[in-house]
């Protein structure tokens, strides 16, 4: 029930404000009322430093006198634990104030509400009560300075900016050449070159045969026994020789022309043959590539 009442009453406090519980300082060789005044003075100094402080007086005002008497009956440890847990405070302020020999002393600690570790500590000595009051007034600044380094939230690493999208490299299209390269020529007369070479070889072979036949007629002429027989062999031999040389010449020309047509010819060459008794002429004309 205590926890519910405290949480409801204090829920309006700023979420990020540092919250501390101060049940009260332990008084040594001082009047009890003086100890309450010093505790209130310490709480006011912390409040001015923007620290939310809940004192035993605040708890009494919220809970009423009956509940306060019940808390006074509990021991220090259980009451402090209940108080800190109920309020959701960041720390608990404990300490002593009083007379120590001929001087006065102030000892204050702030314990973490999570693990009980010491978050801040302040000790002071004063020759008289007036000086003790000044030390209580200085204590809040020293305590808050230590709390800043202990309770400050860890720095939030900045969110890295997403990498900029890199446009993919586009290889520019290579335009076609302005000048079209001519396609390789294929000679249309190449098939005719085979015919020319075949006919030429056949002509040479025929000419050789006719030349051999003319040699036989010459041999027969030498063996002739009459003038008429000799004349006939001479006429035949001359005819065979003429046709033989003509066939050899024409065949050779066709064979050579066929070779030229195969390798170099672009258009069919034209052949001119001139035959006369005892001689012949063979000529070719055409366009080379």
PEZIUR-V190385 format. One record per residue. N is the residue number from 1. RES is the residue in three letters. PHI is phi in whole degrees, -180 to 180 (NA if undefined). Layout:
n->(N | N)
res->(RES | RES)
phi->(PHI | PHI)
//
This chain:
n->(1 | 2 | 3 | 4 | 5 | 6 | 7 | 8 | 9 | 10 | 11 | 12 | 13 | 14 | 15 | 16 | 17 | 18 | 19 | 20 | 21 | 22 | 23 | 24 | 25 | 26 | 27 | 28 | 29 | 30 | 31 | 32 | 33 | 34 | 35 | 36 | 37 | 38 | 39 | 40 | 41 | 42 | 43 | 44 | 45 | 46 | 47 | 48 | 49 | 50 | 51 | 52 | 53 | 54 | 55 | 56 | 57 | 58 | 59 | 60 | 61 | 62 | 63 | 64 | 65 | 66 | 67 | 68 | 69 | 70 | 71 | 72 | 73 | 74 | 75 | 76 | 77 | 78 | 79 | 80 | 81 | 82 | 83 | 84 | 85 | 86 | 87 | 88 | 89 | 90 | 91 | 92 | 93 | 94 | 95 | 96 | 97 | 98 | 99 | 100 | 101 | 102 | 103 | 104 | 105 | 106 | 107 | 108 | 109 | 110 | 111 | 112 | 113 | 114 | 115 | 116 | 117 | 118 | 119 | 120 | 121 | 122 | 123 | 124 | 125 | 126 | 127 | 128 | 129 | 130 | 131 | 132 | 133 | 134 | 135 | 136 | 137 | 138 | 139 | 140 | 141 | 142 | 143 | 144 | 145 | 146 | 147 | 148 | 149 | 150 | 151 | 152 | 153 | 154 | 155 | 156 | 157 | 158 | 159 | 160 | 161 | 162 | 163 | 164 | 165 | 166 | 167 | 168 | 169 | 170 | 171 | 172 | 173 | 174 | 175 | 176 | 177 | 178 | 179 | 180 | 181 | 182 | 183 | 184 | 185 | 186 | 187 | 188 | 189 | 190 | 191 | 192 | 193 | 194 | 195 | 196 | 197 | 198 | 199 | 200 | 201 | 202 | 203 | 204 | 205 | 206 | 207 | 208 | 209 | 210 | 211 | 212 | 213 | 214 | 215 | 216 | 217 | 218 | 219 | 220 | 221 | 222 | 223 | 224 | 225 | 226 | 227 | 228 | 229 | 230 | 231 | 232 | 233 | 234 | 235 | 236 | 237 | 238 | 239 | 240 | 241 | 242 | 243 | 244 | 245 | 246 | 247 | 248 | 249 | 250 | 251 | 252 | 253 | 254 | 255 | 256 | 257 | 258 | 259 | 260 | 261 | 262 | 263 | 264 | 265 | 266 | 267 | 268 | 269 | 270 | 271 | 272 | 273 | 274 | 275 | 276 | 277 | 278 | 279 | 280 | 281 | 282 | 283 | 284 | 285 | 286 | 287 | 288 | 289)
res->(UNK | UNK | UNK | UNK | UNK | UNK | UNK | UNK | UNK | UNK | UNK | UNK | UNK | UNK | UNK | UNK | UNK | UNK | UNK | UNK | UNK | UNK | UNK | UNK | UNK | UNK | UNK | UNK | UNK | UNK | UNK | UNK | UNK | UNK | UNK | UNK | UNK | UNK | UNK | UNK | UNK | UNK | UNK | UNK | UNK | UNK | UNK | UNK | UNK | UNK | UNK | UNK | UNK | UNK | UNK | UNK | UNK | UNK | UNK | UNK | UNK | UNK | UNK | UNK | UNK | UNK | UNK | UNK | UNK | UNK | UNK | UNK | UNK | UNK | UNK | UNK | UNK | UNK | UNK | UNK | UNK | UNK | UNK | UNK | UNK | UNK | UNK | UNK | UNK | UNK | UNK | UNK | UNK | UNK | UNK | UNK | UNK | UNK | UNK | UNK | UNK | UNK | UNK | UNK | UNK | UNK | UNK | UNK | UNK | UNK | UNK | UNK | UNK | UNK | UNK | UNK | UNK | UNK | UNK | UNK | UNK | UNK | UNK | UNK | UNK | UNK | UNK | UNK | UNK | UNK | UNK | UNK | UNK | UNK | UNK | UNK | UNK | UNK | UNK | UNK | UNK | UNK | UNK | UNK | UNK | UNK | UNK | UNK | UNK | UNK | UNK | UNK | UNK | UNK | UNK | UNK | UNK | UNK | UNK | UNK | UNK | UNK | UNK | UNK | UNK | UNK | UNK | UNK | UNK | UNK | UNK | UNK | UNK | UNK | UNK | UNK | UNK | UNK | UNK | UNK | UNK | UNK | UNK | UNK | UNK | UNK | UNK | UNK | UNK | UNK | UNK | UNK | UNK | UNK | UNK | UNK | UNK | UNK | UNK | UNK | UNK | UNK | UNK | UNK | UNK | UNK | UNK | UNK | UNK | UNK | UNK | UNK | UNK | UNK | UNK | UNK | UNK | UNK | UNK | UNK | UNK | UNK | UNK | UNK | UNK | UNK | UNK | UNK | UNK | UNK | UNK | UNK | UNK | UNK | UNK | UNK | UNK | UNK | UNK | UNK | UNK | UNK | UNK | UNK | UNK | UNK | UNK | UNK | UNK | UNK | UNK | UNK | UNK | UNK | UNK | UNK | UNK | UNK | UNK | UNK | UNK | UNK | UNK | UNK | UNK | UNK | UNK | UNK | UNK | UNK | UNK | UNK | UNK | UNK | UNK | UNK | UNK | UNK | UNK | UNK | UNK | UNK | UNK | UNK | UNK | UNK | UNK | UNK | UNK)
phi->(NA | -59 | -62 | -63 | -65 | -66 | -64 | -66 | -72 | -107 | -72 | -81 | -70 | -59 | -65 | -94 | -77 | -66 | -121 | -131 | -103 | -128 | -63 | 139 | -80 | -77 | -96 | -123 | 58 | -130 | -67 | -62 | -66 | -66 | -63 | -65 | -66 | -64 | -64 | -67 | -63 | -66 | -65 | -63 | -64 | -70 | -65 | -63 | -88 | 67 | -114 | -80 | -120 | -109 | -98 | -64 | -66 | -65 | -64 | -63 | -67 | -80 | -91 | 95 | -67 | -64 | -71 | -62 | -64 | -65 | -65 | -66 | -81 | -83 | -78 | -64 | -67 | -67 | -64 | -64 | -65 | -64 | -64 | -64 | -65 | -69 | -84 | 66 | -74 | -77 | -159 | -123 | -94 | -130 | 172 | -127 | -145 | 169 | -97 | -127 | 70 | -93 | -129 | -113 | -132 | -134 | -128 | -130 | -133 | -118 | -102 | -69 | -77 | -89 | -129 | 78 | -72 | -81 | -92 | -157 | -149 | -146 | -126 | -150 | -125 | -141 | -76 | -149 | -70 | -66 | -68 | -63 | -61 | -65 | -67 | -65 | -69 | -81 | -60 | -57 | -62 | -66 | -70 | -64 | -61 | -72 | -67 | -59 | -78 | -90 | -103 | -65 | -64 | -62 | -62 | -86 | -65 | -63 | -69 | -63 | -67 | -62 | -61 | -66 | -66 | -96 | -66 | -65 | -70 | -111 | -74 | -62 | -68 | -85 | -66 | -65 | -60 | -68 | -103 | -75 | -71 | -67 | -71 | -61 | -79 | -116 | -62 | -79 | -96 | -59 | -60 | -73 | -66 | -65 | -64 | -64 | -66 | -66 | -65 | -64 | -62 | -63 | -64 | -63 | -63 | -64 | -63 | -63 | -62 | -66 | -66 | -64 | -67 | -67 | -66 | -66 | -65 | -65 | -66 | -67 | -62 | -69 | -98 | -64 | -107 | -138 | -71 | -64 | -62 | -66 | -63 | -64 | -65 | -67 | -64 | -66 | -63 | -66 | -65 | -62 | -67 | -64 | -65 | -65 | -64 | -63 | -65 | -64 | -65 | -64 | -63 | -63 | -64 | -65 | -63 | -65 | -62 | -63 | -63 | -63 | -61 | -67 | -91 | -122 | -65 | -112 | -138 | -61 | -72 | -105 | -110 | -125 | -120 | -123 | -115 | -141 | -57 | 85 | -157 | -149 | -130 | -130 | -137 | -127 | -138 | -177 | -107 | -89 | -68)
//
